[in-house]
Amino acid sequence: MQYTLLPLTDDPRQVFTADVRIDGAALHARFEIRYLPAPDIWVISVWDHATEELLVNQIPLVCSYGELNDLFVPFRHLRDGRGMGSLFVLRSTDEPSTVNPSRGNLSEFNVLIGDTYDGPDT
């Protein structure tokens, strides 16, 4: 399984492109990461950079604790059935200041995108 670590900072709006591999297929994607102050959450949107098609819009970044929490499970039907792969938010420190990414602490977490994860037996 192959995953790409997204290069994130604590900037409240980040837009960048990255080449990722999802289940062996290349995707040149544009990512937008935004902080929303009212609910105190970070969200991610992903576009296919080549076609400018919005693939996922403002998915809250929720951290995996214990078992992996694949945030892209609801999007496995996209891209003509090729899906979006998997997206995980993991702690980058032993004790992040909040359970999920919050105001000013996104850098305490790692966001990974890549191959579709089907569970620990794969």
C-alpha positions in Angstrom: 0.0 0.0 0.0 1.3 3.4 -0.9 0.3 6.7 0.8 1.3 10.3 0.3 1.8 12.6 3.3 0.1 16.0 2.5 2.4 19.0 3.2 0.2 20.9 5.7 0.8 23.9 7.9 -1.4 25.8 10.3 -2.3 28.4 7.7 -6.2 28.6 7.7 -6.4 28.3 3.9 -4.0 26.1 1.9 -4.2 25.3 -1.8 -1.7 23.1 -3.6 -1.4 20.4 -6.2 0.2 17.0 -5.7 0.7 13.8 -7.6 -0.7 10.9 -5.7 -1.1 7.2 -6.5 -4.4 5.6 -5.7 -4.6 1.8 -6.2 -1.9 2.0 -8.8 -3.3 4.9 -10.8 -1.9 8.4 -10.9 -4.0 11.3 -9.9 -2.8 14.9 -10.3 -5.0 16.5 -7.6 -5.6 20.0 -6.3 -6.2 20.1 -2.6 -7.8 22.9 -0.5 -7.5 22.7 3.2 -9.5 25.2 5.2 -10.1 26.1 8.8 -13.7 26.9 9.7 -13.8 28.9 12.9 -17.4 28.6 13.9 -17.4 24.8 14.2 -13.6 24.8 15.0 -12.8 22.2 12.3 -10.5 21.7 9.4 -12.0 20.5 6.1 -10.5 19.2 2.8 -11.7 19.5 -0.7 -10.1 17.6 -3.7 -10.2 18.3 -7.4 -9.0 16.3 -10.4 -6.5 19.0 -11.5 -6.6 17.8 -15.2 -10.4 18.0 -15.6 -11.1 20.6 -12.8 -13.8 18.2 -11.5 -14.5 18.7 -7.8 -14.3 15.2 -6.3 -14.9 15.7 -2.6 -16.0 18.9 -0.9 -15.3 20.1 2.6 -14.8 16.7 4.3 -14.0 17.3 8.1 -10.6 16.1 9.1 -11.3 13.7 12.0 -8.4 11.9 13.6 -8.1 8.1 13.7 -7.8 6.7 17.2 -7.5 3.0 17.8 -8.8 1.8 14.5 -8.1 3.6 11.2 -10.9 5.9 10.2 -11.0 6.1 6.4 -12.6 9.5 5.6 -13.0 8.6 1.9 -15.2 5.4 2.3 -18.3 7.3 1.1 -16.5 8.2 -2.1 -15.6 4.8 -3.5 -18.0 5.2 -6.4 -16.3 8.3 -7.8 -13.9 8.5 -10.8 -15.8 5.9 -12.8 -15.7 3.4 -10.0 -12.0 3.8 -9.3 -12.8 5.7 -6.1 -10.8 8.2 -4.2 -8.6 5.7 -2.3 -8.3 6.3 1.4 -7.7 9.4 3.5 -6.5 9.2 7.1 -5.7 11.8 9.8 -3.2 10.5 12.3 -1.5 12.1 15.3 2.0 13.3 14.6 2.8 13.7 18.3 2.0 11.4 21.2 -0.2 14.0 22.9 -1.8 16.5 20.4 -3.4 19.5 22.1 -6.9 18.5 20.9 -8.5 15.2 19.8 -9.1 16.4 16.2 -7.3 19.1 14.3 -8.4 22.5 15.7 -7.5 26.1 15.5 -3.7 26.5 15.1 -2.8 22.8 15.5 -3.1 21.1 12.2 0.6 20.6 12.2 0.2 18.2 15.2 -1.5 15.7 12.8 -0.5 13.9 9.6 -2.9 13.6 6.7 -2.3 10.7 4.4 -4.0 9.9 1.0 -3.4 6.8 -1.1 -4.5 3.2 -1.8 -7.9 2.0 -0.7 -7.7 0.4 2.7 -10.0 -2.5 3.3 -9.0 -3.4 6.8 -6.1 -5.0 8.7 -6.3 -8.3 6.8 -5.3 -6.7 3.4 
